[in-house]
Amino acid sequence: MTDSTYRRRLTEYEIQVQDLQAYIRSLEAETVHLRKKLEDAPKEFMVLENKLREANRQLVQAFNQNEKLVNALYESREQIQSLKEEVDKLCAPPSTYGVYLSVNEDGTLNILAQGRKVKVNLHPSIKPESLKPGQELILNEGLNVVEAAGYEIQGDVVVLKEVLDSERAVVTLRADEDKVGIIADPLRPQKLKVGDHILMDSKSGYLLERLPKSEVEDLTLEEVPDISYEDIGGLTTQIEAIRDAVELPYLYADYYREHKLAPPKGVLLYGPPGCGKTMIAKAVANNLAEKISEQRGEKIKGYFLNIKGPELLNKYVGETERKIREIFMKAKEKAAEDVPVIVFFDEMDALFRTRGSGISSDVETTIVPQLLAEIDGVEGLKNVIVIGASNRQDLIDPAILRPGRLDVKIKIERPDKGAAVDIFQKYLTADVPIHESESRQHGGDIQPTLERLIASTIEEMYALTEENRFLEVTYANGDKEILYFKDFSSGAMIESIVRRAKKLALKRYIATSQKGITLDDLLTAVREEFKENEDLPNTTNPDDWAKIAGKKGERIVYVKPLMGEAKDKQRTVERVIQTGQYL
């Protein structure tokens, strides 16, 4: 290698070295710059991160705001739509109602609208099979069905006379006019009975609903009352008589047939008020149901049809007779279930007075024959018992009281001393609080204490003393008689005396903490009861009052109160020729 070549190469190497040194310096400078940027990078990163976080928060706010705006816009659209619908409804012509009759093969409907039978089209959204006979439909202005409605809830009340088939029935209108009606779909599954009250749409002739028979049902057809003969005091003889008349024919029907003995059709309980006529009738129903249950070995429910005489009276001709027919129809329905039914006519004289007496408006001229026909019709029935109760049996038509109708007449007397003891024992029992001073006299034994209290109270009630003088009555023949309070005692009065005594004991217990009834409470209750009844007989017709109170015999023309000082002088009452010839 020549020297020039060596130098040339050396020069080249030097130049390369210088270039490399310069490159190294530039790298070092760049390294310093990068190190500086690296030191500043975390700060920039944090700044960028903060900016990103703020951008995200603003984005969330913007999204929420956008949601609110979308919801507000949606609600506004709905409000606008509903307002538009309301405006359309207000501007729309009125809809017509029609009653569905039947469907045709081509999908059209036969309906009754505005008194005309028309054939209309059905909206596609309504299925023909969903429509029922008698259902109301809503029609548009083109008389096309656009909506299905319910059933009519008002109309005429008619009485079912006969069911022709599953779709038609004969009904009776108020004026006894017959009409054929179509049975609506809701009524078809029900078992309709003759005499049912039905709601009828007079426009379409559809029978829509079976109504409760209020006129008869309100006469309280109820299950047997929970009253037994043990709850009745002082009427042992009468209870025995009615048991023989009512229970024996139903418990021993075979023996009656063997002896060819017909059971009585009815029983009349008569006597003064408050002596237990209604209680006996209820006890008959209860006891008969129990006896039949024991005989058959299963629980039998009897029914007690309580007919209050004045409730049946109606100012429209024929309405009272119709109610009587419905009463016995109801009795027949229940008797068909092989259960005992008691038909009890309370205040019988209000309905079935003697025909031609002139006491009332002569409505009995048709009412009495109706009852006679129904009672005679009971002969072939089983488990039906007719019981009547009255304070004035002398006003009842003799045709009703003759044998073969109300066969058995049982007088419910006012209680004597022995009967009064029995009645007191029903209300003044061992579970009633007795004052310690009373029971102490018998060593704390309650039963002798009660017997002494009852005996002393009855002695006070039935004593023929000056204090107990009640009335002086003068008869038409001039005879006079002194009547005492014992002559007007009743089971209701005894119950009232015991109730008054309990109230006196309760007030003393509240005031002084002394618990229990004393003899003074019972005697005070007797005097208060007598005092309250002092002015009751001062009526314009004392003879009527005396007969209702159970005093029979010669007609009374004068009455004078004797309790304390007589406040009224004797009064003359206009002479009456025959009983019941005055109002």
Secondary structure, DSSP 8 states (H G I E B T S, - for coil): --HHHHHHHHHHHHHHHHHHHHHHHHHHHHHHHHHHHHHHHHHHHHHHHHHHHHHHHHHHHHHHHHHHHHHHHHHHHHHHHHHHHHHHHHHS---EEEEEEEE-TTS-EEEEETTEEEEE-B-TTS-GGG--TT-EEEE-TTS-EEEE-------EEEEEEEE-SSSEEEEE-TTS-EEEEEE-GGGTTS---TT-EEEE-TTT-EEEEEE--HHHHTTTEEE--S--GGG--S-HHHHHHHHHHHHHHHHSHHHHHHTT----SEEEEESSTTSSHHHHHHHHHHHHHHHHHHHHTS----EEEEEEHHHH--SSTTHHHHHHHHHHHHHHHHHTTT--EEEEEESGGGTSB-TT--SSSSTHHHHHHHHHHHHHHGGG-SSEEEEEEES-GGGB-HHHHSTTTS-EEEE-----HHHHHHHHHHHS-TTS-B-HHHHHTTTT-HHHHHHHHHHHHHHHHH--SSTTEEEEEEETTS-EEEEEGGGG--HHHHHHHHHHHHHHHHHHHHHH---SB-HHHHHHHHHHHHHHTSSTT--S-HHHHHHHTT--SS-EEEEEE-SSS--S--------SSTT---
